[in-house]
């Protein structure tokens, strides 16, 4: 008997706006996309001499994505491979790999410090907090260092809305997947804020030992000191835990008996990233900013591919290989830009 698969998705949105006239005669005009990643500053596409694509807020909202790869894969020449429970490989104009050929940014700041293996960094991302995604297909090492040799993905967070706004969503299916998400924000006087949270849970799925849970919270506060000076605070905290099911042999695959060969493997992440940015526009052609940041990340695993078993020493037992990639880092960035 075939299993019945269904997905239930409920999305709600509430916007409280100021009073408007019954007929709005203002004409809408689509402006040219502005890109940041290729030059570290806002630049028109025609002034950006690199292969760069942008996924807009409209594309992200329409995708109703369960995981970030469902959005990024809408970029031509890019394939983010789902390895289960938001774990991934990446391919940008070259073969799929887990090697550190690509740099992942969050509002222009690397998610990982240089030298820290950045594979699976995107499992910490809250897709409900994204305003846009910029993908550079090719090296931008002169701006971001050697980790950007194959390409760069910059995830840009939502800015505080002018009017009070709240939205929520619920998703579920008959394979034990559930997701709850909510976001809201407003601007009061000189202060604007936006908060977005997401909680995903997988239990008793179609494959044994494939459960996972993920909780992410993002908060941004903007303080407009003056029309030309802004103070921006951005904080992210996330926890992730996933079982890592083992492989199945050919007979089990064709018989559709997806029983895991291991029940003690896992991958987990505990991440905190916070930053404070002071921006100032000197005139229409030049601007400066200084960003102070702190990152605290614990990424551990007991991977299924690291299980060791000997048919002669003790064939009734196997042992895993526990490893961790933890770091704490802090620093400051203070570039200045000028257009001629």
SULNORBEL-V669944 format. One record per backbone hydrogen bond with DSSP energy under -0.5 kcal/mol. NH is the residue of the N-H (numbers start at 0). CO is the residue of the C=O. If there is no record, write none. Layout:
nh->NH co->CO
nh->NH co->CO
//
This chain:
nh->4 co->2
nh->7 co->171
nh->8 co->6
nh->9 co->169
nh->11 co->167
nh->13 co->165
nh->15 co->163
nh->16 co->14
nh->23 co->21
nh->24 co->22
nh->30 co->28
nh->34 co->42
nh->38 co->35
nh->39 co->35
nh->40 co->35
nh->42 co->34
nh->44 co->32
nh->46 co->43
nh->47 co->44
nh->48 co->46
nh->49 co->47
nh->51 co->49
nh->52 co->134
nh->54 co->132
nh->55 co->53
nh->59 co->55
nh->60 co->56
nh->61 co->57
nh->62 co->58
nh->63 co->59
nh->64 co->59
nh->69 co->66
nh->70 co->67
nh->71 co->67
nh->72 co->68
nh->73 co->70
nh->74 co->71
nh->75 co->73
nh->77 co->74
nh->78 co->90
nh->80 co->78
nh->80 co->88
nh->82 co->80
nh->82 co->86
nh->83 co->86
nh->86 co->83
nh->88 co->80
nh->89 co->96
nh->90 co->78
nh->92 co->76
nh->96 co->89
nh->100 co->98
nh->102 co->150
nh->104 co->102
nh->104 co->152
nh->105 co->108
nh->106 co->154
nh->108 co->105
nh->110 co->103
nh->115 co->112
nh->116 co->114
nh->120 co->117
nh->122 co->119
nh->123 co->120
nh->124 co->121
nh->126 co->124
nh->128 co->125
nh->129 co->126
nh->130 co->155
nh->131 co->155
nh->132 co->54
nh->133 co->153
nh->134 co->52
nh->135 co->133
nh->135 co->151
nh->136 co->50
nh->136 co->134
nh->137 co->135
nh->139 co->147
nh->142 co->139
nh->143 co->139
nh->144 co->140
nh->147 co->144
nh->148 co->145
nh->149 co->100
nh->150 co->100
nh->151 co->135
nh->152 co->102
nh->153 co->133
nh->153 co->151
nh->154 co->104
nh->154 co->152
nh->155 co->131
nh->155 co->153
nh->156 co->154
nh->157 co->128
nh->164 co->184
nh->165 co->13
nh->166 co->182
nh->167 co->11
nh->168 co->180
nh->169 co->9
nh->170 co->178
nh->171 co->7
nh->172 co->176
nh->173 co->5
nh->175 co->172
nh->177 co->200
nh->178 co->170
nh->179 co->198
nh->180 co->168
nh->181 co->196
nh->182 co->166
nh->183 co->194
nh->184 co->164
nh->185 co->192
nh->186 co->161
nh->187 co->190
nh->188 co->186
nh->190 co->187
nh->191 co->221
nh->192 co->185
nh->193 co->219
nh->194 co->183
nh->195 co->217
nh->196 co->181
nh->197 co->215
nh->198 co->179
nh->199 co->213
nh->200 co->177
nh->201 co->211
nh->202 co->175
nh->207 co->257
nh->209 co->206
nh->211 co->201
nh->212 co->240
nh->213 co->199
nh->214 co->238
nh->215 co->197
nh->216 co->236
nh->217 co->195
nh->218 co->234
nh->219 co->193
nh->220 co->232
nh->221 co->191
nh->222 co->230
nh->223 co->189
nh->223 co->221
nh->224 co->222
nh->224 co->228
nh->225 co->228
nh->228 co->225
nh->229 co->278
nh->230 co->222
nh->231 co->276
nh->232 co->220
nh->233 co->274
nh->234 co->218
nh->235 co->272
nh->236 co->216
nh->237 co->270
nh->238 co->214
nh->239 co->268
nh->240 co->212
nh->241 co->266
nh->242 co->210
nh->243 co->264
nh->244 co->242
nh->252 co->248
nh->253 co->249
nh->254 co->250
nh->255 co->252
nh->256 co->251
nh->257 co->255
nh->258 co->256
nh->265 co->301
nh->266 co->241
nh->267 co->299
nh->268 co->239
nh->269 co->297
nh->270 co->237
nh->271 co->295
nh->272 co->235
nh->273 co->293
nh->274 co->233
nh->275 co->291
nh->276 co->231
nh->277 co->289
nh->278 co->229
nh->278 co->276
nh->279 co->287
nh->280 co->227
nh->281 co->279
nh->281 co->285
nh->282 co->285
nh->285 co->282
nh->286 co->336
nh->287 co->279
nh->288 co->334
nh->289 co->277
nh->290 co->332
nh->291 co->275
nh->292 co->330
nh->293 co->273
nh->294 co->328
nh->295 co->271
nh->296 co->326
nh->297 co->269
nh->298 co->324
nh->299 co->267
nh->299 co->297
nh->300 co->322
nh->301 co->265
nh->302 co->320
nh->305 co->302
nh->306 co->303
nh->307 co->318
nh->313 co->309
nh->316 co->313
nh->318 co->307
nh->321 co->319
nh->322 co->300
nh->324 co->298
nh->326 co->296
nh->328 co->294
nh->330 co->292
nh->332 co->290
nh->336 co->286
nh->338 co->284
//
